[in-house]
Amino acid sequence: MMQTIGNSSIEITPVAMGCWPIAGMTSIDVNDEDSLRTLQEAYQSGINFFDTAYCYGANGQSEKLICRALSRYRDQIAIATKCGIHWNEQGVRQINGRPEKIKQEFSESLQRLQTGVVELLYHHAPDPDVPVVESAAAFREILDSGRAKTIGVSNYSVSQMNEFATVCPISAVQPHYNMLQREIEGELLPWVQTRGISVMCYWPLMKGLLAGHLPRDHQFDPRDGRRKYPMFQGEEWQKNQDFMDELRAIALDIEKTVSQIVINWTIHRPGITSALCGAKRPAQIKESAGGMGWKLDAQQLQSIDAAIRSRGPIVSASAV
Ligand SMILES: NC(=O)c1ccc[n+]([C@@H]2O[C@H](COP(=O)([O-])OP(=O)(O)OC[C@H]3O[C@@H](n4cnc5c(N)ncnc54)[C@H](OP(=O)(O)O)[C@@H]3O)[C@@H](O)[C@H]2O)c1
């Protein structure tokens, strides 16, 4: 059941906790007490892999919460963080891949996490104003210093990964991937699979849609950051709800929840190493952890694949 990060010996669970929601930037009604309990519940439910970033929170709230909740288990968990995106004083997201900025952000991340080393450090997104090889040199320096055990990239194209890899070895990539957003199956997955690179996918629950708890008549709070995505609006929303109805019937039949069959399907797809499941409440991550440790059978997979085919691809979106 355990996986490794690339060709390293670092063992991780196929379900990770995605620590963006606890930063409280787009998720609503987030508070420290629930966030700390959610992180602890993840660990108690068997998850050992935590995904965060320098920019998860204007001042690194997500990394600080991980430290507060889990430092006593530090030698039993794997932490992945990312550098290369920050928020400016006006609260506007900035991409900066200059080597000095990456090294400064990573030093701050280590301080927030109160740790001397992370298991995985990603370049969060390529900076169009900085050659990939220049950013890669900063990651190579960090890798050589031993403060990150492995290096990954996120939101990179295959050609950008090829460039990065000429300077710094890549152990993991982090693209979005879920039942309805499968673009990486075309070029990226075949590329990583021949190189022993791990794929840690974000949005496995499609920002909560595929968790199955949002009813057809759900009214999004005006503060809810998800309202901006086409998948939560108009005709797309109705089509997605038709799809959810099919998944709800399959889940009921096998006595699992919708999110558990979605996660189980995801982590058993060829090339997928771990699904980064966001959560802000303990019950959510406990449910997601129940998506690992078993396997959908051939008939269940057939029913799910038929439902996916009849839904068809969605109007896609990316985080950066
Ligand atoms: N590299 C990148 O650029 C990038 C970009 C995006 C995300 N990520 C990473 O990937 C992780 C996953 O992405 P995500 O958190 O945006 O989306 P996600 O995992 O697809 O969805 C998470 C959301 O689903 C809802 N949810 C989860 N479990 C649930 C349950 N059992 N019942 C009901 N609702 C449930 C929660 O939303 P509500 O409670 O608000 O309904 C939760 O915030 C992030 O946390 C982050 O670590 C990386």
The ligand as an SDF file (V2000), in Angstrom:
LIG
                    3D

 48 52  0  0  0  0  0  0  0  0999 V2000
    0.3400   22.6140   -7.0520 N   0  0  0  0  0  0  0  0  0  0  0  0
   -0.7040   23.3960   -7.1810 C   0  0  0  0  0  0  0  0  0  0  0  0
   -0.6970   24.3870   -7.9270 O   0  0  0  0  0  0  0  0  0  0  0  0
   -1.9490   23.0480   -6.4050 C   0  0  0  0  0  0  0  0  0  0  0  0
   -3.1610   23.6470   -6.7520 C   0  0  0  0  0  0  0  0  0  0  0  0
   -4.3010   23.2890   -6.0310 C   0  0  0  0  0  0  0  0  0  0  0  0
   -4.1960   22.3750   -4.9880 C   0  0  0  0  0  0  0  0  0  0  0  0
   -2.9970   21.8310   -4.6380 N   0  0  0  0  0  0  0  0  0  0  0  0
   -2.8750   20.8360   -3.5420 C   0  0  0  0  0  0  0  0  0  0  0  0
   -3.8490   19.8230   -3.7370 O   0  0  0  0  0  0  0  0  0  0  0  0
   -4.7210   19.7740   -2.6070 C   0  0  0  0  0  0  0  0  0  0  0  0
   -6.1100   19.4060   -3.0770 C   0  0  0  0  0  0  0  0  0  0  0  0
   -6.7330   20.4850   -3.7220 O   0  0  0  0  0  0  0  0  0  0  0  0
   -7.9820   21.2360   -3.0510 P   0  0  0  0  0  0  0  0  0  0  0  0
   -7.8230   21.1640   -1.5880 O   0  0  0  0  0  0  0  0  0  0  0  0
   -8.0560   22.5690   -3.6770 O   0  0  0  0  0  0  0  0  0  0  0  0
   -9.2030   20.3990   -3.6300 O   0  0  0  0  0  0  0  0  0  0  0  0
   -9.7950   18.9180   -3.4440 P   0  0  0  0  0  0  0  0  0  0  0  0
   -8.9490   18.0380   -2.6310 O   0  0  0  0  0  0  0  0  0  0  0  0
  -10.1880   18.4690   -4.8060 O   0  0  0  0  0  0  0  0  0  0  0  0
  -11.1240   19.2760   -2.6230 O   0  0  0  0  0  0  0  0  0  0  0  0
  -11.0310   19.6450   -1.2670 C   0  0  0  0  0  0  0  0  0  0  0  0
  -12.3540   20.1730   -0.7770 C   0  0  0  0  0  0  0  0  0  0  0  0
  -13.3510   19.1940   -0.9030 O   0  0  0  0  0  0  0  0  0  0  0  0
  -14.2560   19.2760    0.1750 C   0  0  0  0  0  0  0  0  0  0  0  0
  -14.2200   17.9710    0.8520 N   0  0  0  0  0  0  0  0  0  0  0  0
  -13.1630   17.1730    1.0710 C   0  0  0  0  0  0  0  0  0  0  0  0
  -13.5440   16.0440    1.6890 N   0  0  0  0  0  0  0  0  0  0  0  0
  -14.8520   16.1560    1.8660 C   0  0  0  0  0  0  0  0  0  0  0  0
  -15.8120   15.3270    2.4650 C   0  0  0  0  0  0  0  0  0  0  0  0
  -15.5000   14.1450    2.9590 N   0  0  0  0  0  0  0  0  0  0  0  0
  -17.0840   15.7770    2.5080 N   0  0  0  0  0  0  0  0  0  0  0  0
  -17.4280   16.9610    1.9670 C   0  0  0  0  0  0  0  0  0  0  0  0
  -16.5480   17.7910    1.3840 N   0  0  0  0  0  0  0  0  0  0  0  0
  -15.2810   17.3820    1.3440 C   0  0  0  0  0  0  0  0  0  0  0  0
  -13.7810   20.3930    1.0860 C   0  0  0  0  0  0  0  0  0  0  0  0
  -14.4320   21.6090    0.6900 O   0  0  0  0  0  0  0  0  0  0  0  0
  -15.5290   22.3640    1.5800 P   0  0  0  0  0  0  0  0  0  0  0  0
  -15.4750   21.8410    2.9540 O   0  0  0  0  0  0  0  0  0  0  0  0
  -15.1370   23.7990    1.4870 O   0  0  0  0  0  0  0  0  0  0  0  0
  -16.8340   22.0580    0.8700 O   0  0  0  0  0  0  0  0  0  0  0  0
  -12.3180   20.4810    0.7100 C   0  0  0  0  0  0  0  0  0  0  0  0
  -11.7770   21.7550    0.9600 O   0  0  0  0  0  0  0  0  0  0  0  0
   -4.5970   21.1530   -1.9690 C   0  0  0  0  0  0  0  0  0  0  0  0
   -5.0510   21.1580   -0.6320 O   0  0  0  0  0  0  0  0  0  0  0  0
   -3.1260   21.4180   -2.1480 C   0  0  0  0  0  0  0  0  0  0  0  0
   -2.3750   20.7150   -1.1820 O   0  0  0  0  0  0  0  0  0  0  0  0
   -1.8830   22.1450   -5.3640 C   0  0  0  0  0  0  0  0  0  0  0  0
  1  2  1  0
  2  3  2  0
  2  4  1  0
  4  5  1  0
  4 48  2  0
  5  6  2  0
  6  7  1  0
  7  8  2  0
  8  9  1  0
  8 48  1  0
  9 10  1  0
  9 46  1  0
 10 11  1  0
 11 12  1  0
 11 44  1  0
 12 13  1  0
 13 14  1  0
 14 15  2  0
 14 16  1  0
 14 17  1  0
 17 18  1  0
 18 19  2  0
 18 20  1  0
 18 21  1  0
 21 22  1  0
 22 23  1  0
 23 24  1  0
 23 42  1  0
 24 25  1  0
 25 26  1  0
 25 36  1  0
 26 27  1  0
 26 35  1  0
 27 28  2  0
 28 29  1  0
 29 30  1  0
 29 35  2  0
 30 31  1  0
 30 32  2  0
 32 33  1  0
 33 34  2  0
 34 35  1  0
 36 37  1  0
 36 42  1  0
 37 38  1  0
 38 39  2  0
 38 40  1  0
 38 41  1  0
 42 43  1  0
 44 45  1  0
 44 46  1  0
 46 47  1  0
M  CHG  2   8   1  16  -1
M  END
$$$$
